[in-house]
Amino acid sequence: MKYLLIFSLLILIPLRSISQSSDTIEIRKGNSSIRYAPFYGLYDYSQFGVIYTAEEILNAGLNAGIDLIDGGEITSLLFEYTGWTNGYTAINQTVKFSHTEATQIERGPFGGGSSYVYPDYRHIVLTNTTTVKANFTFTNPSNEGWEEIGENTPGQATGFTTPFYWNGVDNILITWENRDDTWVSGYGYLRGGGDSRRAHSWYSDYSYPTGSSGTDEEAPNIQLVFTSSFTPLPITLGTFTGITALGTENTIQLDWTTQSEKDNDYFTLWRSYDGQTWQDIAQLSGAGNSNEILSYQYMDRNIIPQLIENNSSYYKLSQTDYDGTTEFFHVIPVEVKSAKTHVVGRINLMGQEVDQHYKGLVIETWNNGAVHKTVHK
């Protein structure tokens, strides 16, 4: 059996925390006024997206004395507000974080023009999209300056409802979705600036924007709160790998190891064709409690057509304790190729097309993209 590709990830993450410490880093120090952010108050609905690179996040961490080389858990977000009118309140606000390799929210040819971009981010690849705070109420600041999510809304807890685990490698896309369904004059701005097309805003009345609209913006100044968790007896995941095997049918072999387990009831495997929409595909019993290295394996033979069409699949692993507490690990990508079943092209050493009756050395291309040299006698 031949193997196409192996993705391996070493993860050392404590799953049950008993103490925490938080540190804040500041990204960018621009003095410009960023319009339409974090939402456009003169429209019923709007969306604002902005990308921050891994390099600037790491550099901000170094400046603040925080080690972010291996990433970390982000638990809150602050913007630097300016020019807002006191009393402006918006409901049904949602913030999401995603990993991406993109450095800009690029314009593209979608829809037949050079200036089209869409709020579904179809032009860039996103992974590990996490809704960090959903359907919350936003009350604009009474004073200009740094404000944390939830800080100005009475009775609302500050920070994220669901943390985002940054992998320390990819850039981060932050999306603020405004579904308030009303508009009020007197909205304000955010401080920031630099690097055009780092951000884009979409806005619409009567319905949430789904098509191209809005304008390019610069990136606002932000602060990210990183929280570290500690425990004397962690459940620690060692390796998590995915292997795509070539054969008569598509099969993805998933292997993982644990270095220790505490109160581990079961594992759940999740699969996605785009890195955003996830389906649980299997549950495997955990060891309960262990201080030894244990190995687990699952063979995914149910490769849906979307995975073959996209030539890739994404997997992630979660672990559930006896008390129902669930923790998620990193996402791993696995290349998916259809089974090698028939030849789609043959050429000789001169680059000329030949058929199966040609005598001599032939270079054959198979339906799954594999290329082999063979001698026809």
N, C-alpha and C positions, 0 to 999 in steps of 0.2 A: 504494500500500500504506500502511496506517495502522499506527502503532505504539502499543501500549498504555503501556508503561512501560520506562524505562531505568534500570538500576542501574549506577553507575560507581564504581570504587574505585581510588584511587591508592595503590600499594604500592611502597615503597622498602625492600626487605629484602635484605641480603647473604646469599648462599646458601652460600658456602664460607668458614668462619671459620678464621683462623690464630691469633687471640688472643681472650681472653675476660676480662671483669671482672664481678663479682657484687656486688649490693647487696641488703640486707634491709630490708623495711619491716614495721612492727608495726601490726596492725589490732585495735583495741579494747584497753581496759585495765580490764575488769571484774573484780570480786572475788568473784562468786558461784561456786558449784559447779555445773557443768553435768553433769547425770546422763546415763547411757547413751551417753556419747561418749568416744572416737570410735566405740566399739561397746559393746553391752550384754553384759557378761561372764557374766551368769546365764542366758543362753539360748544354744542351740547355734548359732543364726544371727541376724544382725541387720544393719540398715542405718541409717546416720546421714547425713542431708543437711542442709546449711546454706548460706544465701545471704549473700554480701557484696556491697554495692552498689558501683557504679563510683565514686560520690562519696566513699565512705569509703576506697576504695583509693587514689584520686587524692590525697585529703587526707593520707593516711599517707605517700605518696611525697613530697609537698611538705614535710611535717614532717621527713622524713629527708634532704631535699635531693636527692631523685631525681626526674628529669623523666619522668613517666609519661603525658604528654598524648597521645601516640600509641600507648600500650600498651607491651607488652614481653613477653619470653619468661620464663615462670615455670619454674624448674628444681627447686624444693624447697619443702617445707612443714614448719612447726614448730607444735606445740601446746604450751600451758602446762599441764602435768600437776600434779595434786594428789591426795593420798590413795591412791596406788596401792600395792599390795602387791608387793614385790620377788619376781621369779621367775615371774610370770604371763606365759605365752607363748601366743600364738595363731597358727595357720598359716592359709594361704589368705586373706590380706587383700588387698583391691584398692581403689585410690583413683582416682576419676575427676573431671575438671574439665569444666564446660560453660559456655557463654555463655547468658544468659537476660535477658529484660526484666522478669521477675517480681522483686518485692521481698520477698515472703513465700512460705512454703510453706502456701498457703491451704487451709482446709477447704472442702469443697464438697458438692454434693448427690449425689455418686456413691454408688450402693448404697442410696439411699433415706433417708439420714440427713444431718444437718448437720455431723457430726463426722468424716466419712470423708475420709481422704487415702490415697494409694496410692504405693508405692515405685517405680512406673514413671513418676511425675511427670506423669500424664496431664492434670493440671489446669494445667500451665504448658508453655510452648514452650522447648525447648532446642536449641541449635545448637553445632556444632563440639565435640561431646562427645569427650574424649580420655582414654584410660586412661593415666594418668601413671605408675602403678606397679601391677603385677599379681602376684597370687599370692605375696606376700611374707610373711615371718614377722615378727610383732610381739612384742617382748619389752618388758614394761612397765618404766618407768624405776625405777632404784634410788634416785633422789633426785627430789624435787619440783622442777619448773622447766621450762624450755624444752627440748624434745626434737625432733630432726629425724627424719623418716622414715628408718628403717634404722639409726639411731644406736646403739640398744641391742641389735642383733642381730649376734652375732659372724659375721664373714665376709660380711656384707651391705653393699653400697655404699650410702652415704647419698644422698638426693636422688631425683629422678624418673628413671625409665628413658626416658620420652618426655616432652619439655618441652611445656608448654601455652602457646600464644601468645595473650595477652590483647589484645583489639582496642582497649582504652582507652575504650570506649563502654558496652558491656553490663555487667550485673552478672555475678557468677560463682557458680555452684552447685558446691559440693564434696561429693562422695559418697564415703563410706567403707563398703565392703561387707565383711562378716564371714562367711566360710563355713568357720569352724573345725570345726563339727560336734561341739563339746564345750562344756562350761561349767565354770567354776571360781569358787568364791566368792572374795571379797576384791578385786574389781575396784575401780577408782577413778573419779575425776572429772577434768574439765577446768576451768580458770579461764575466766571470761567473764561475760556478762550483758547485759541490755538488749534491747529490741525483741522482743516475743513473736512467735511463729510465723516467726521467721527460720530455725528449725531444726525437724526432726522425726526421731524415731527409730522404727524398726520392728523387731520381734523375734519369733522363733518357734523352737520346738523341732522336731526331726525333719526340717524342710525349710526352705529359704530363704523368707522372707516375700514373698508376692506380693499379698496383699490388705490391706485397711485394718487397722491395728493400731498400737500404740505410743502416743506422747505428744508434744505440742509441747514444744520446748525453746528456750532462749535461745542466742545465738550465742557460741561460745567465742572467746577471744583466740587470734589466729594470727599467725605471721610468714611472709611470702612472700619467697622469694629470686628476684630478677630477674637474669638474665644477659644481658649485651650481647656481641655478636660483631662482630668487625671484620676486614676483608680489603682489601688494596689494589686488588684487581681483582674486585669483586662482579658476580654476575649479577643484574641489577636489573630487576624487573617494573615497567612504567609503569602503564597502565590495564588493567582487567579488567572488561568490561561484558557484560550479558545483556539481550537485547531480545526481547520476545514480540510476534510479528506476527500481525495478524488476516488471515485469508484462508480458502481452501477447506480448509486443513488446519493443524494446529498446528505451528509451527516456531519454535524458539528460536535466535536468532543470538548466538553467543558470539565476542567479539573481545578480543584482548589485545595489548599491545605490550611489547617489551623495550628497555631503554636500553643494555644491554650483556649479553654472554653469554661464558662461559668454559667450555669442555669440556661444552657442553650437548648431550646425545645426543637426548633427546626430551621432549615434554610429554605428560602424561596428564590428560584431563578426567574429572571425577567428578561423578555426579549423585545426588541423594537426594530423596525425597518428604517426609521429616520432619526433615532436618538431622542425623540420627544414623546411619542405615544407608546406606552409600555403595556405588555401583556404578561401575566404570570403563567409560566409554562410547566413548572414542576415544583414540588416540595420534597425535601429530603430531611429525614430525622437527624437532629444533632446528637452530640455525645453527652449532653447534660453538663458534666464537669470533667475536665481533663487538663493535665499539665504536660501532655505528650504531643508530638507532631502527628496529626491525623490527616488522612487523605480522603477526598471525596471526588466522585465523577458522575457526570450525566451525559448521555448521548442524545442530542437533539436531532431527530430524524424527520420532524414535521416542518420542513423548510417551505414556507409559503411563497407563492409566485412573486410577491413584492420584493422579497429578499433577493431572489435571483435576478429580477429586473434591475434592482439597485446595485447589484454586485457586492452587497455588504449587509451585515447584520450587527446589531449592538446588543450586548448582554450586561446585566448587572446582577448583583447578589445581595440579598437581604438576610438578616438573621433575627429570629424572634425568640424572646425569653419565655419562660414558663408564665410570667405575669403579663404577657402580651406586648411588652415593649419591643419595638422593631427598629433596627438600624440598617442603613443602606451603605454599600461600598461603592467604589469607583465603577465607571462604565468602561467596558473594553470593546473595541471594534473587531470584527472578524470578516475577512474577505470571503464572499460566497461566489462560487462558480458552478455552472451546471456540469453534469456528469459528462465525461469524455465518451461520446457515443459514435461519432462519425466524422470523416474528413470533409472539410469544406473547401480546401484548396491545395494544389500541388504545384511546385515549381522545381526546375532543375538548377544546377549550379550557375547557369547563365541567366537565371531569373525568368526563364520562359515557362509559361503555364503548360503542364503536361497532364495526362490522364493516368488511370491506374495500370495501364498496359505499358507505360514507359519503362525502358530497361536502363538501369543505372542508379546513381545516387539521387534521391528525391527528398525535398524538404516539404513535409506535410503540415498543414495547419488544421487543427481540429475545431469542433464546434464551440468548445469552451475556451479557446484562445491558446491552448497548448501547442507548441511547435516542436516537431521531432524530425530528425534525419533518419532515413531508411534506404536500404538498397533493394531495388526491384530487380529480380533475376528473370 
